[in-house]
Each structure stands twice: as C-alpha cells, then as structure tokens.
Amino acid sequence: MVTEGIEKYTFGEMARGVQNFFWNEVCDWYVEVTKTRLKDDAARLQAQRNLIFVLDASMRLMHPLMPFVTEAIWDQMPASWLDMNEDGAIERAEAPMVAAWPEPEAFERFIDEEAERSFELARAPSCPTPAPPALATA
C-alpha cells in the first residue's frame, strides 16, 4: 500500500491506509491483546520483541508521510530483527530514511492463516447488531 502509493502519487489514500492500519489494527487490537503477555514473565520478552518489530516496520512505512515524528521515535527505539544482516549481526540505520524498506516478501514467512482467522473471530462482535427499524412513510 505505501510503496504503491508513493509510486502512483496517491498520498492521501496512502496516508489514510497507514493511519487506519496503525490506529485500528496495531493500537486498537495488537497492543491491547499483547498487554496480557507483557504481564507473563515467560512470554514478556517475545511480546516485547514483537511490539518493537511492528513499531519498527510501522515507522519505516510512515516515514515518507511524517518524517519528523518518525525520526524522533526512531531515535528512542531499540533495534529489531529488521536491522539484522545475513550474519546475524545488528546494523541499525541512523535514521528511517536510510533504513531498509520493509518489502512484503520478507514478511511472508510470518503469515499464519489459522492465527489470522482466530484473531478475526475474536475481533468480530459477539452478537449481530440488529438492523434499525424501517421508517414508516405516510
């Protein structure tokens, strides 16, 4: 979505998509779901690593839209696996502008269809919202 938005100069649509993803997916759901794992000593480290990974990728994607904000956050963030080279060494870029762009192909190995379905079921309303009564016309 971001790469395509840059290539096609559809910055408004790209900004809405990034904001929708970060606010409605990451903040509303992922961070909230992760809070319980952060309280569990055995699961805390992996939960923190996952949150940093998501924040890192998000900052890289948001940087073309809001460079000053993303650089300020970037300066406070620890490295994530996105900064790891083929030898396993961490090479953190000084700024998101020169950091490696998160290509979708690099994330394919993390897709878990069953987990995605379970998460979508958890997000779905527990009971359907009744339709509003039809307005009577006279």
N, C-alpha and C positions, 0 to 999 in steps of 0.2 A: 504494500500500500504506500509506504513512504518513498521507496525508490521509484515506483511508478508515478507518484505524484510529482516528484522532482523532475522526472524525465518528460512528463506531459504538462508541466507548469500548472497543475491543479492544486495550488497551495491551500486554498480554502477548504476543499474537500479533504485534503491530506491532514490538515490541522484538526478538522472535526473528527476524522477517523482516529488519529493519535489520541486526542483528548478523550474520545469515547472509550477506547481501549484502556488507557491508563486509569481513568476515573472509574468506569463501570466494571472493568474486569480486574485490574490489579488492585486498586484501592478498595472498591466495594466488596470484592469477593476474596481474592487471593490473600491479601494481608489479613483480613478477618478470619479466614479459615486457618491461616498459619499461626495465629495467636495461641491456640491451644498447644501446638507443637513447641512453641517457644518456652512454654512452662514446663515441658517434659525434659528432664536432664538428658535422657538418652537421645531425644530427637532434636534438641536445640541446635546443635552445630549444623546439621544438614538443613534445617529450616532457615537458618541464617545465611548459609551459602546460597540456597535457592532464592531468597529475597534479594541478596546482593546481585546475583546473576540477572534477575528480572529487572532490577533497578538499573544495572549497568547497560543492558540491552536497550531499555527504555530511554536512557539518557542519550545513547548514541543515535537512536531514531528521532528523538525530539530536538537534537542539537541544531539541525538546519532551521527549525521553527523558532527556537528560543535559546540562542547561543549563550547569552549572559547568565541565565538561570542554570542551564545545564553545566556550564563550566564551574559555577560556584558549588554546585552539588558534587560534581566530578572531583573537585579538589579535596572533598571530605570523605570520599568513598574508598574502601579498600579494593584491592584487585579482585577480579573474578576469573573464572576459567576462560573467559573470552580473551584474557591477557596472556594465556599460556601458549607458548610456542610448541613445535613438534617434539622438542627435547624435554618438555615438562617444566621448563623454566618460565617464570613470570616476567613479562616485559610490559609493564604498564605504560601506556602512552601518556604524555604530559597533558594532553587535552583531548576532549572528544573529537575535535576537528581532525586530528591526525590518527585517531584510533581506528582500528579495523572496522569496517562496516558490517553489521550483522546480516549475513546472507541467509535467506531461508533454508537453503540446502544444508547449512551447518547445524540446523536445529531439527532436522527430520528424525534423527535417531532418538530424540526425546519425546516424540509423539507416542502417546499411549491411548489408543482409541477407547479401550474399556474405561480408563480413568476419566477421559473426556465425557463419555456418556454418563458415568456416575455423577460427575460434577454438574452436568446439565440437569440431571434429575434432582439433585439437591437444590439447585437454583430455582427450579420450577415451583410455582405456587402449589401449596398442598391441596387446595381445592379450587376448582374453577370459579372465576368471578362471574356472578350472574349477570346476564345482559340487562341493561336498563329497560324499564317498561316502555313500550311504544307510546308516543304521544298521541293522544286522541285528537282527531281532527273533526271539527264540527262544521 
